[in-house]
Amino acid sequence: MSRIADVFKGGHKALAAYITAGYPDIKATPGIALALAASGADIIELGIPFSDPLADGATIQKASYRALLNGTTPEMCLKAAAEIRAKIKTPLVFMTYYNPVLNYGPERFCRDSAAAGINGLIVPDLPPEEGSELEAAARKHGLDMIYMLAPTSTEERTREAGKRAGGFIYLVSLTGVTGAREELPPELESFIKRVRQHTRQPLCVGFGISSAAQARRVAATADGVIVGSRLIQLIEEDSTLRSLKQFIADLRRALDSA
């Protein structure tokens, strides 16, 4: 069982927290990750900034743009991951697009990611039917390949992701891009139940979660929640990270009470 899969043992509801590596700067990234882990995050997603983040909404796009202006590279993200891993055992996941991976070299990227302490990969623009090369390299180096499914995913793609995903399956709560939202779609529970018919992998829901109440609702049906845009907003609003820590603690309590 992988380090990511261990998070879900005993029915534990997982809290995955996303931050953009290099935002507000690369020196701050390890400290933010440590604060997330100390406040109750079970999995930390480090976004590798990319110039064309198709799945990301305005908040994460802005953070990625800022990180790129700061000169953040995949190599710098690997170094930051290694610094984080040296201090905590919390599972670390790289979230990136396929172009930076292809440019780096899939085999080399997986090798260096594993060496830096990364436990899994999320690549939004790489569907299961096109992911065999990276998936093989990830498996070789002990990384979980985490696939994404949306409400519009076909039954065939859902079955394929259910068979091949490692760690957990990332369920996109709605069609569109990332971003904090006041309401989640009413059909979310039926989407989760539909995916459950095709896999035994844990299911985590992301895109749009921005409150403890939303997290509690999701946890009633899914195995965990993923929060990103709201965290970026809180980092921007309060550089002391007090608001960020409080928000993560509130989410943790909501999930524990679900």
KOLZAMI-651517 format. One record per residue: x, y, z of N, C-alpha, C in turn. Coordinates in Angstrom, 1 decimal. Example, Ala and Ser with C-alpha at 12.3 -4.5 7.8 and 13.67 -1.06 7.14 Angstrom:
<atoms>
((13.2, -5.7, 7.8), (12.3, -4.5, 7.8), (13.2, -3.3, 7.8))
((12.8, -2.2, 7.1), (13.7, -1.1, 7.1), (12.9, 0.0, 7.9))
</atoms>
This chain:
<atoms>
((0.8, -1.2, 0.0), (0.0, 0.0, 0.0), (0.9, 1.2, 0.0))
((0.5, 2.2, -0.8), (1.3, 3.4, -1.0), (1.1, 4.4, 0.2))
((2.0, 5.3, 0.3), (1.9, 6.3, 1.4), (0.6, 7.1, 1.3))
((0.2, 7.4, 0.0), (-1.1, 8.1, -0.2), (-2.3, 7.2, 0.2))
((-2.3, 6.0, -0.2), (-3.4, 5.1, 0.1), (-3.5, 4.9, 1.6))
((-2.4, 5.0, 2.4), (-2.4, 4.8, 3.8), (-3.3, 5.9, 4.5))
((-3.4, 7.0, 3.9), (-4.2, 8.1, 4.4), (-5.6, 7.7, 4.7))
((-6.1, 6.9, 3.8), (-7.6, 6.6, 3.8), (-7.9, 5.4, 4.7))
((-6.9, 4.8, 5.4), (-7.1, 3.6, 6.2), (-8.1, 3.9, 7.3))
((-9.0, 2.9, 7.6), (-9.9, 3.1, 8.7), (-11.0, 4.0, 8.4))
((-11.3, 4.3, 7.1), (-12.3, 5.3, 6.8), (-12.0, 6.7, 7.0))
((-10.7, 7.0, 7.2), (-10.3, 8.4, 7.5), (-10.7, 9.3, 6.3))
((-11.3, 10.4, 6.5), (-11.6, 11.4, 5.4), (-10.5, 12.3, 5.2))
((-9.9, 12.2, 4.0), (-8.7, 12.9, 3.7), (-8.9, 14.4, 3.3))
((-8.0, 15.2, 3.7), (-7.9, 16.6, 3.3), (-6.7, 16.9, 2.5))
((-6.8, 17.1, 1.2), (-5.7, 17.4, 0.3), (-5.7, 18.9, 0.1))
((-4.5, 19.5, 0.3), (-4.4, 20.9, 0.1), (-3.4, 21.3, -1.0))
((-3.9, 22.1, -1.9), (-3.1, 22.5, -3.1), (-2.4, 23.9, -2.9))
((-1.2, 24.0, -3.2), (-0.5, 25.3, -3.3), (0.3, 25.3, -4.6))
((0.5, 26.5, -5.1), (1.4, 26.7, -6.3), (2.8, 26.9, -5.8))
((3.7, 26.0, -6.2), (5.1, 26.1, -5.8), (5.6, 27.4, -6.5))
((6.3, 28.2, -5.7), (6.9, 29.4, -6.2), (6.0, 30.6, -5.9))
((4.8, 30.4, -5.3), (3.9, 31.5, -5.0), (3.8, 31.6, -3.4))
((3.9, 32.7, -2.8), (4.3, 34.0, -3.5), (5.8, 34.0, -3.9))
((6.6, 33.1, -3.4), (8.0, 32.9, -3.9), (8.4, 31.5, -3.5))
((9.5, 31.0, -4.1), (9.9, 29.7, -3.9), (10.4, 29.5, -2.5))
((11.0, 30.5, -1.9), (11.5, 30.4, -0.5), (10.3, 30.2, 0.5))
((9.1, 30.7, 0.2), (8.0, 30.6, 1.1), (7.3, 29.2, 1.0))
((7.5, 28.5, -0.1), (6.8, 27.3, -0.4), (6.9, 26.2, 0.7))
((8.1, 25.9, 1.1), (8.3, 24.9, 2.2), (7.6, 25.3, 3.5))
((7.7, 26.5, 3.9), (7.0, 26.9, 5.1), (5.5, 26.8, 5.0))
((4.9, 27.2, 3.9), (3.5, 27.1, 3.7), (3.1, 25.6, 3.8))
((3.8, 24.7, 3.1), (3.5, 23.3, 3.2), (3.6, 22.8, 4.6))
((4.6, 23.2, 5.3), (4.7, 22.7, 6.7), (3.5, 23.2, 7.6))
((3.0, 24.4, 7.3), (1.9, 25.0, 8.0), (0.6, 24.2, 7.7))
((0.5, 23.8, 6.5), (-0.7, 23.0, 6.1), (-0.7, 21.7, 6.8))
((0.4, 21.0, 6.8), (0.5, 19.7, 7.4), (0.3, 19.8, 8.9))
((0.8, 20.8, 9.6), (0.6, 21.0, 11.0), (-0.8, 21.3, 11.4))
((-1.5, 21.9, 10.4), (-2.9, 22.3, 10.7), (-4.0, 21.3, 10.4))
((-3.5, 20.2, 9.8), (-4.5, 19.1, 9.5), (-4.6, 18.5, 8.1))
((-3.8, 19.0, 7.2), (-3.8, 18.5, 5.8), (-3.1, 17.1, 5.8))
((-3.8, 16.2, 5.1), (-3.3, 14.8, 5.0), (-2.4, 14.6, 3.8))
((-2.7, 15.4, 2.7), (-1.9, 15.3, 1.5), (-1.7, 16.7, 1.0))
((-0.4, 17.0, 0.6), (-0.1, 18.3, 0.0), (0.2, 18.2, -1.4))
((-0.5, 18.9, -2.2), (-0.3, 19.0, -3.7), (0.5, 20.3, -4.0))
((1.6, 20.0, -4.7), (2.5, 21.1, -5.1), (2.3, 21.3, -6.6))
((1.7, 22.5, -6.9), (1.5, 22.8, -8.4), (2.8, 23.3, -9.0))
((3.2, 22.7, -10.1), (4.3, 23.2, -10.8), (3.8, 24.2, -11.8))
((4.2, 25.5, -11.7), (3.6, 26.5, -12.5), (3.9, 26.3, -14.0))
((2.8, 26.6, -14.8), (2.9, 26.4, -16.3), (2.2, 27.6, -16.9))
((2.6, 27.9, -18.1), (2.1, 29.1, -18.8), (0.7, 29.0, -19.3))
((0.2, 27.7, -19.5), (-1.1, 27.5, -20.1), (-1.9, 26.5, -19.3))
((-2.3, 26.9, -18.0), (-2.9, 25.9, -17.1), (-4.4, 25.8, -17.4))
((-4.8, 25.0, -18.4), (-6.2, 25.0, -18.9), (-7.2, 24.6, -17.9))
((-6.9, 23.8, -16.9), (-7.9, 23.4, -15.9), (-8.0, 24.4, -14.7))
((-7.2, 25.4, -14.7), (-7.2, 26.3, -13.5), (-8.0, 27.5, -13.7))
((-8.6, 28.0, -12.7), (-9.4, 29.2, -12.8), (-8.5, 30.4, -12.5))
((-9.1, 31.6, -12.4), (-8.3, 32.8, -12.3), (-7.3, 32.9, -11.1))
((-7.7, 32.4, -10.0), (-6.9, 32.5, -8.8), (-5.6, 31.7, -9.0))
((-5.7, 30.5, -9.4), (-4.5, 29.6, -9.6), (-3.7, 30.1, -10.8))
((-4.4, 30.5, -11.8), (-3.7, 31.1, -13.0), (-2.8, 32.3, -12.6))
((-3.3, 33.1, -11.7), (-2.6, 34.3, -11.3), (-1.4, 33.9, -10.4))
((-1.6, 32.9, -9.6), (-0.5, 32.4, -8.8), (0.6, 31.8, -9.6))
((0.2, 31.0, -10.6), (1.2, 30.4, -11.5), (1.9, 31.4, -12.3))
((1.2, 32.5, -12.8), (1.9, 33.5, -13.5), (2.9, 34.2, -12.6))
((2.5, 34.5, -11.4), (3.5, 35.1, -10.5), (4.7, 34.2, -10.2))
((4.4, 32.9, -10.1), (5.6, 32.0, -9.8), (6.5, 32.0, -11.0))
((5.9, 32.0, -12.2), (6.8, 32.0, -13.4), (7.6, 33.3, -13.5))
((6.9, 34.4, -13.2), (7.7, 35.7, -13.2), (8.8, 35.6, -12.2))
((8.6, 34.9, -11.1), (9.7, 34.7, -10.1), (10.8, 33.8, -10.6))
((10.6, 33.2, -11.8), (11.6, 32.3, -12.4), (11.5, 30.9, -11.9))
((10.4, 30.5, -11.3), (10.2, 29.1, -10.8), (10.3, 28.1, -11.9))
((11.1, 27.1, -11.7), (11.3, 26.0, -12.7), (10.9, 24.7, -12.1))
((10.7, 23.6, -12.9), (10.5, 22.3, -12.3), (11.7, 21.9, -11.4))
((12.9, 22.2, -11.7), (14.0, 21.9, -10.9), (13.9, 22.6, -9.5))
((13.4, 23.8, -9.5), (13.2, 24.5, -8.2), (12.1, 23.8, -7.4))
((11.1, 23.4, -8.1), (10.0, 22.7, -7.4), (10.5, 21.4, -6.8))
((11.3, 20.7, -7.5), (11.9, 19.4, -6.9), (12.7, 19.7, -5.7))
((13.5, 20.8, -5.7), (14.3, 21.2, -4.6), (13.4, 21.5, -3.4))
((12.3, 22.3, -3.6), (11.4, 22.6, -2.6), (10.7, 21.4, -2.0))
((10.4, 20.4, -2.9), (9.8, 19.2, -2.4), (10.7, 18.4, -1.5))
((12.0, 18.4, -1.9), (13.0, 17.7, -1.1), (13.1, 18.3, 0.3))
((13.1, 19.6, 0.3), (13.2, 20.4, 1.6), (12.0, 20.1, 2.5))
((10.8, 20.0, 1.9), (9.6, 19.7, 2.7), (9.7, 18.2, 3.2))
((10.0, 17.3, 2.3), (10.1, 15.9, 2.7), (11.1, 15.7, 3.8))
((12.1, 16.4, 3.9), (13.1, 16.3, 5.0), (12.5, 16.6, 6.3))
((11.4, 17.3, 6.4), (10.8, 17.8, 7.6), (9.5, 17.1, 8.0))
((8.8, 16.6, 7.0), (7.5, 15.9, 7.3), (7.3, 14.7, 6.5))
((6.4, 13.8, 7.0), (6.1, 12.5, 6.3), (4.8, 12.6, 5.5))
((4.1, 13.7, 5.6), (2.9, 13.9, 4.8), (3.1, 13.6, 3.3))
((2.2, 12.8, 2.7), (2.3, 12.5, 1.3), (2.3, 13.8, 0.5))
((3.2, 13.8, -0.5), (3.4, 15.0, -1.4), (3.0, 14.5, -2.8))
((2.3, 15.4, -3.5), (1.9, 15.1, -4.9), (2.2, 16.3, -5.8))
((2.8, 16.0, -6.9), (3.0, 17.1, -7.9), (1.8, 17.2, -8.8))
((1.2, 18.4, -9.0), (0.2, 18.6, -9.9), (0.8, 19.4, -11.0))
((0.8, 18.9, -12.2), (1.4, 19.6, -13.3), (0.8, 19.3, -14.6))
((1.1, 20.0, -15.7), (0.6, 19.7, -17.0), (1.7, 18.9, -17.8))
((1.2, 18.2, -18.8), (2.1, 17.2, -19.5), (3.3, 17.9, -20.2))
((3.1, 19.1, -20.6), (4.2, 19.8, -21.4), (5.5, 19.9, -20.6))
((5.4, 20.4, -19.3), (6.7, 20.4, -18.5), (7.3, 19.0, -18.3))
((6.4, 18.0, -18.1), (6.9, 16.7, -17.9), (7.6, 16.2, -19.2))
((7.0, 16.4, -20.3), (7.6, 15.9, -21.6), (8.9, 16.7, -21.9))
((8.9, 17.9, -21.6), (10.1, 18.7, -21.8), (11.3, 18.2, -20.9))
((10.9, 17.8, -19.6), (11.9, 17.4, -18.7), (12.3, 15.9, -19.0))
((11.4, 15.2, -19.6), (11.6, 13.8, -19.9), (10.8, 12.9, -18.9))
((9.8, 12.2, -19.3), (8.9, 11.5, -18.3), (9.7, 10.5, -17.4))
((10.6, 9.8, -17.9), (11.4, 8.9, -17.0), (12.2, 9.6, -16.0))
((12.9, 10.6, -16.5), (13.8, 11.5, -15.6), (12.9, 12.2, -14.6))
((11.8, 12.7, -15.0), (10.9, 13.5, -14.1), (10.4, 12.6, -13.0))
((10.0, 11.4, -13.3), (9.5, 10.4, -12.3), (10.7, 10.0, -11.3))
((11.8, 9.8, -11.9), (13.0, 9.4, -11.1), (13.3, 10.5, -10.1))
((13.4, 11.8, -10.6), (13.8, 12.9, -9.8), (12.7, 13.2, -8.8))
((11.4, 13.1, -9.2), (10.3, 13.3, -8.3), (10.4, 12.4, -7.1))
((10.6, 11.1, -7.4), (10.7, 10.1, -6.3), (11.8, 10.4, -5.4))
((13.0, 10.8, -6.0), (14.2, 11.1, -5.2), (13.9, 12.3, -4.2))
((13.0, 13.2, -4.7), (12.7, 14.4, -3.9), (11.7, 14.1, -2.8))
((11.1, 12.9, -2.8), (10.1, 12.6, -1.8), (8.7, 12.7, -2.3))
((8.5, 12.9, -3.6), (7.1, 13.0, -4.1), (6.5, 11.6, -4.1))
((5.2, 11.5, -3.8), (4.5, 10.2, -3.8), (3.5, 10.0, -4.9))
((3.1, 11.0, -5.6), (2.1, 10.8, -6.7), (2.1, 12.0, -7.6))
((1.5, 11.8, -8.8), (1.4, 12.8, -9.8), (-0.1, 13.0, -10.3))
((-0.4, 14.2, -10.5), (-1.7, 14.6, -11.1), (-1.4, 15.4, -12.3))
((-1.9, 14.9, -13.5), (-1.6, 15.7, -14.7), (-3.0, 15.9, -15.4))
((-3.6, 17.0, -15.2), (-5.0, 17.3, -15.7), (-5.2, 17.1, -17.2))
((-4.2, 17.4, -18.0), (-4.4, 17.2, -19.4), (-3.9, 15.9, -20.0))
((-3.7, 14.9, -19.1), (-3.3, 13.6, -19.6), (-4.4, 12.6, -19.2))
((-5.3, 12.2, -20.1), (-6.3, 11.2, -19.7), (-5.7, 9.8, -19.6))
((-6.4, 8.9, -19.0), (-5.9, 7.5, -18.8), (-5.5, 6.8, -20.1))
((-6.3, 7.0, -21.1), (-6.0, 6.3, -22.4), (-4.8, 6.8, -23.1))
((-4.2, 8.0, -22.6), (-3.0, 8.5, -23.2), (-1.8, 8.5, -22.2))
((-2.0, 8.0, -21.1), (-1.1, 8.1, -20.0), (-0.1, 6.9, -19.8))
((-0.1, 6.0, -20.7), (0.6, 4.7, -20.4), (2.1, 4.9, -20.2))
((2.7, 5.8, -21.0), (4.2, 6.0, -20.9), (4.5, 6.6, -19.5))
((3.8, 7.7, -19.2), (4.1, 8.3, -17.9), (3.7, 7.4, -16.7))
((2.6, 6.7, -16.9), (2.2, 5.8, -15.9), (3.2, 4.7, -15.6))
((3.8, 4.2, -16.7), (4.8, 3.1, -16.5), (6.0, 3.6, -15.8))
((6.5, 4.8, -16.1), (7.6, 5.5, -15.5), (7.3, 5.7, -14.0))
((6.1, 6.2, -13.7), (5.7, 6.5, -12.4), (5.7, 5.2, -11.5))
((5.1, 4.2, -12.1), (5.0, 2.9, -11.4), (6.4, 2.4, -11.1))
((7.3, 2.5, -12.0), (8.7, 2.0, -11.9), (9.4, 2.7, -10.7))
((9.0, 4.0, -10.4), (9.7, 4.7, -9.4), (8.8, 4.9, -8.1))
((7.8, 4.1, -8.1), (7.0, 4.0, -6.9), (6.0, 5.2, -6.7))
((5.6, 5.9, -7.8), (4.7, 7.0, -7.7), (3.3, 6.6, -8.1))
((2.3, 7.1, -7.4), (0.9, 6.9, -7.7), (0.5, 7.8, -8.9))
((-0.1, 7.3, -9.9), (-0.6, 8.1, -11.0), (-2.1, 8.3, -10.7))
((-2.4, 9.6, -10.3), (-3.8, 9.9, -9.9), (-4.5, 10.5, -11.1))
((-5.6, 9.9, -11.5), (-6.3, 10.3, -12.7), (-7.5, 11.2, -12.2))
((-8.0, 12.0, -13.1), (-9.1, 12.9, -12.9), (-10.3, 12.4, -13.7))
((-11.5, 12.6, -13.1), (-12.7, 12.3, -13.7), (-13.7, 13.5, -13.5))
((-14.4, 13.8, -14.5), (-15.4, 14.9, -14.4), (-16.8, 14.3, -14.6))
((-17.8, 15.1, -14.3), (-19.2, 14.6, -14.4), (-19.5, 14.2, -15.9))
((-18.8, 14.8, -16.8), (-19.0, 14.5, -18.2), (-18.2, 13.3, -18.7))
((-17.3, 12.7, -17.9), (-16.5, 11.5, -18.3), (-17.4, 10.4, -18.7))
((-17.0, 9.7, -19.8), (-17.8, 8.6, -20.3), (-17.6, 7.4, -19.3))
((-18.5, 6.4, -19.5), (-18.4, 5.2, -18.7), (-17.1, 4.5, -19.0))
((-16.7, 4.5, -20.2), (-15.5, 3.8, -20.6), (-14.3, 4.4, -19.9))
((-14.2, 5.8, -19.9), (-13.1, 6.5, -19.3), (-13.1, 6.3, -17.8))
((-14.3, 6.2, -17.2), (-14.5, 6.0, -15.8), (-13.9, 4.6, -15.4))
((-14.3, 3.6, -16.2), (-13.8, 2.3, -15.9), (-12.3, 2.2, -16.0))
((-11.7, 2.9, -17.1), (-10.3, 2.9, -17.3), (-9.5, 3.5, -16.1))
((-10.0, 4.7, -15.7), (-9.4, 5.4, -14.6), (-9.5, 4.5, -13.3))
((-10.6, 3.9, -13.1), (-10.9, 3.0, -12.0), (-9.9, 1.9, -11.9))
((-9.5, 1.3, -13.0), (-8.6, 0.2, -13.0), (-7.1, 0.7, -12.9))
((-6.8, 1.8, -13.4), (-5.4, 2.2, -13.5), (-4.9, 3.2, -12.5))
((-5.8, 4.0, -11.8), (-5.4, 5.0, -10.9), (-4.7, 4.5, -9.7))
((-3.8, 5.2, -9.1), (-3.1, 4.9, -7.9), (-3.4, 6.0, -6.8))
((-3.4, 5.6, -5.6), (-3.6, 6.6, -4.5), (-5.0, 6.9, -4.3))
((-5.6, 7.7, -5.2), (-7.0, 8.0, -5.2), (-7.4, 8.5, -6.6))
((-8.7, 8.7, -6.8), (-9.2, 9.3, -8.0), (-9.7, 10.7, -7.7))
((-9.3, 11.6, -8.5), (-9.6, 13.0, -8.3), (-10.9, 13.3, -9.1))
((-12.0, 13.5, -8.4), (-13.3, 13.8, -9.0), (-13.5, 15.3, -9.1))
((-13.6, 15.8, -10.3), (-13.9, 17.2, -10.5), (-15.3, 17.5, -10.3))
((-15.7, 18.3, -9.3), (-17.1, 18.5, -8.9), (-18.0, 19.0, -10.0))
((-17.4, 19.7, -10.9), (-18.3, 20.4, -11.9), (-17.5, 20.5, -13.2))
((-18.2, 20.8, -14.3), (-17.5, 21.1, -15.5), (-17.0, 22.5, -15.5))
((-15.8, 22.8, -15.9), (-15.2, 24.1, -15.9), (-13.8, 24.0, -15.2))
((-13.4, 25.1, -14.7), (-12.1, 25.3, -14.1), (-12.1, 25.4, -12.6))
((-10.9, 25.3, -12.0), (-10.9, 25.5, -10.5), (-11.3, 26.8, -10.1))
((-11.6, 26.9, -8.8), (-12.0, 28.2, -8.2), (-13.0, 28.0, -7.1))
((-12.9, 28.9, -6.1), (-13.8, 28.8, -4.9), (-15.2, 29.2, -5.4))
((-16.2, 28.4, -4.9), (-17.6, 28.7, -5.3), (-18.5, 28.7, -4.0))
((-19.6, 29.4, -4.1), (-20.5, 29.4, -2.9), (-21.3, 28.2, -2.8))
((-21.6, 27.5, -4.0), (-22.4, 26.3, -4.0), (-21.8, 25.3, -4.9))
((-22.0, 24.0, -4.4), (-21.6, 22.9, -5.2), (-22.8, 22.3, -6.0))
((-22.6, 21.7, -7.1), (-23.8, 21.2, -7.9), (-24.6, 20.2, -7.2))
((-25.9, 20.2, -7.3), (-26.8, 19.3, -6.6), (-26.6, 17.9, -7.0))
((-26.1, 17.6, -8.2), (-25.9, 16.3, -8.7), (-24.6, 15.6, -8.3))
((-23.8, 16.3, -7.4), (-22.5, 15.8, -7.1), (-22.6, 14.4, -6.5))
((-23.5, 14.2, -5.5), (-23.6, 12.9, -4.9), (-23.8, 11.7, -5.9))
((-24.7, 12.0, -6.8), (-25.0, 10.9, -7.8), (-23.7, 10.7, -8.7))
((-22.9, 11.7, -9.0), (-21.7, 11.5, -9.7), (-20.7, 10.6, -8.9))
((-20.6, 10.9, -7.6), (-19.7, 10.1, -6.8), (-20.1, 8.7, -6.8))
((-21.4, 8.4, -6.6), (-22.0, 7.1, -6.5), (-21.8, 6.4, -7.9))
((-21.9, 7.1, -9.0), (-21.7, 6.5, -10.3), (-20.2, 6.0, -10.5))
((-19.3, 6.8, -10.0), (-17.9, 6.4, -10.1), (-17.6, 5.2, -9.2))
((-18.2, 5.1, -8.0), (-18.0, 4.0, -7.1), (-18.3, 2.7, -7.7))
((-19.2, 2.7, -8.7), (-19.6, 1.4, -9.3), (-18.4, 0.8, -10.1))
((-17.4, 1.6, -10.4), (-16.3, 1.1, -11.3), (-15.0, 1.0, -10.6))
((-14.9, 1.3, -9.3), (-13.5, 1.3, -8.7), (-13.6, 1.1, -7.2))
((-12.6, 0.6, -6.6), (-12.4, 0.5, -5.2), (-11.5, 1.5, -4.6))
((-10.9, 2.3, -5.5), (-10.0, 3.4, -5.1), (-10.7, 4.5, -4.4))
((-10.1, 5.1, -3.4), (-10.7, 6.3, -2.7), (-11.0, 7.4, -3.7))
((-12.1, 8.1, -3.4), (-12.5, 9.2, -4.3), (-12.4, 10.5, -3.5))
((-11.7, 11.4, -4.1), (-11.6, 12.8, -3.5), (-12.1, 13.8, -4.5))
((-12.9, 14.8, -3.9), (-13.6, 15.7, -4.7), (-12.9, 17.1, -4.6))
((-12.6, 17.7, -5.8), (-12.0, 19.0, -5.8), (-12.8, 19.9, -6.8))
((-12.3, 21.2, -6.9), (-12.9, 22.2, -7.7), (-14.1, 22.8, -7.0))
((-13.9, 24.0, -6.5), (-15.1, 24.7, -5.9), (-15.3, 24.7, -4.4))
((-14.5, 23.8, -3.7), (-14.7, 23.7, -2.3), (-14.1, 24.9, -1.6))
((-14.8, 25.6, -0.8), (-14.3, 26.8, -0.2), (-14.8, 27.0, 1.2))
((-15.5, 26.0, 1.8), (-16.0, 26.2, 3.2), (-16.1, 24.9, 3.9))
((-16.1, 24.9, 5.2), (-16.2, 23.7, 6.0), (-17.5, 23.0, 5.8))
((-18.6, 23.7, 5.5), (-19.9, 23.1, 5.3), (-19.9, 22.3, 4.0))
((-19.2, 22.9, 3.0), (-19.1, 22.1, 1.7), (-18.3, 20.9, 1.9))
((-17.2, 21.0, 2.7), (-16.3, 19.8, 2.9), (-17.1, 18.7, 3.6))
((-17.9, 19.1, 4.6), (-18.7, 18.1, 5.4), (-19.7, 17.4, 4.4))
((-20.3, 18.2, 3.5), (-21.3, 17.6, 2.6), (-20.6, 16.6, 1.7))
((-19.4, 17.0, 1.2), (-18.7, 16.1, 0.3), (-18.3, 14.8, 1.0))
((-17.8, 14.9, 2.2), (-17.3, 13.8, 3.0), (-18.4, 12.8, 3.3))
((-19.6, 13.2, 3.3), (-20.7, 12.3, 3.6), (-20.8, 11.2, 2.5))
((-20.2, 11.5, 1.3), (-20.3, 10.5, 0.2), (-19.0, 10.1, -0.3))
((-18.0, 11.0, -0.4), (-16.7, 10.8, -0.9), (-15.7, 10.4, 0.2))
((-14.5, 10.2, -0.1), (-13.4, 9.8, 0.8), (-12.5, 10.9, 1.2))
((-12.7, 12.0, 0.6), (-11.9, 13.2, 0.9), (-12.2, 14.4, 0.0))
((-11.6, 15.5, 0.4), (-11.8, 16.7, -0.3), (-10.4, 17.3, -0.7))
((-10.4, 18.1, -1.8), (-9.2, 18.8, -2.3), (-9.6, 20.3, -2.3))
((-8.7, 21.1, -1.7), (-9.0, 22.5, -1.7), (-7.7, 23.2, -2.2))
((-7.9, 24.2, -3.1), (-6.8, 24.9, -3.7), (-7.0, 26.4, -3.8))
((-7.9, 26.8, -4.6), (-8.1, 28.3, -4.8), (-8.3, 29.1, -3.6))
((-9.1, 28.6, -2.7), (-9.3, 29.3, -1.4), (-8.0, 29.5, -0.6))
((-7.2, 28.5, -0.7), (-5.9, 28.6, 0.0), (-5.0, 29.6, -0.6))
((-5.0, 29.7, -1.9), (-4.2, 30.7, -2.6), (-4.7, 32.1, -2.2))
((-6.0, 32.3, -2.1), (-6.6, 33.6, -1.7), (-6.2, 33.9, -0.3))
((-6.2, 33.0, 0.6), (-5.8, 33.2, 2.0), (-4.3, 33.6, 2.2))
((-3.5, 32.9, 1.4), (-2.1, 33.3, 1.4), (-1.9, 34.7, 0.9))
((-2.6, 35.1, -0.1), (-2.5, 36.5, -0.6), (-3.0, 37.5, 0.4))
((-4.1, 37.1, 1.1), (-4.7, 38.1, 2.0), (-4.0, 38.2, 3.3))
((-3.3, 37.2, 3.8), (-2.7, 37.2, 5.1), (-1.3, 36.5, 5.0))
((-0.3, 37.2, 4.9), (1.1, 36.6, 4.8), (1.6, 36.0, 6.0))
((0.9, 36.2, 7.2), (1.3, 35.6, 8.4), (0.9, 34.1, 8.4))
((0.0, 33.7, 7.5), (-0.6, 32.3, 7.4), (-1.5, 32.0, 8.5))
((-1.9, 32.9, 9.4), (-2.8, 32.6, 10.5), (-4.2, 32.2, 9.9))
((-4.6, 32.9, 8.9), (-5.9, 32.6, 8.3), (-5.9, 31.3, 7.6))
((-4.8, 31.0, 6.9), (-4.7, 29.7, 6.3), (-4.7, 28.6, 7.2))
((-4.0, 28.7, 8.3), (-4.0, 27.6, 9.3), (-5.4, 27.4, 10.0))
((-6.1, 28.5, 10.2), (-7.4, 28.4, 10.8), (-8.4, 27.8, 9.9))
((-8.3, 28.1, 8.6), (-9.2, 27.5, 7.6), (-9.0, 26.0, 7.5))
((-7.7, 25.6, 7.4), (-7.4, 24.2, 7.4), (-7.9, 23.4, 8.6))
((-7.7, 24.0, 9.8), (-8.2, 23.4, 11.0), (-9.7, 23.3, 11.0))
((-10.4, 24.3, 10.5), (-11.9, 24.2, 10.4), (-12.3, 23.1, 9.4))
((-11.6, 23.0, 8.3), (-11.9, 21.9, 7.4), (-11.7, 20.5, 8.0))
((-10.6, 20.4, 8.8), (-10.2, 19.2, 9.4), (-11.4, 18.8, 10.4))
((-11.8, 19.7, 11.2), (-12.9, 19.4, 12.1), (-14.2, 19.0, 11.4))
((-14.5, 19.7, 10.3), (-15.7, 19.3, 9.5), (-15.6, 17.9, 9.0))
((-14.4, 17.5, 8.5), (-14.3, 16.2, 7.9), (-14.3, 15.2, 9.0))
((-13.7, 15.5, 10.2), (-13.8, 14.5, 11.3), (-15.1, 14.3, 11.8))
((-16.0, 15.3, 11.6), (-17.4, 15.1, 12.1), (-18.4, 14.6, 11.1))
((-17.9, 14.4, 9.9), (-18.8, 14.0, 8.8), (-19.3, 12.5, 9.1))
</atoms>
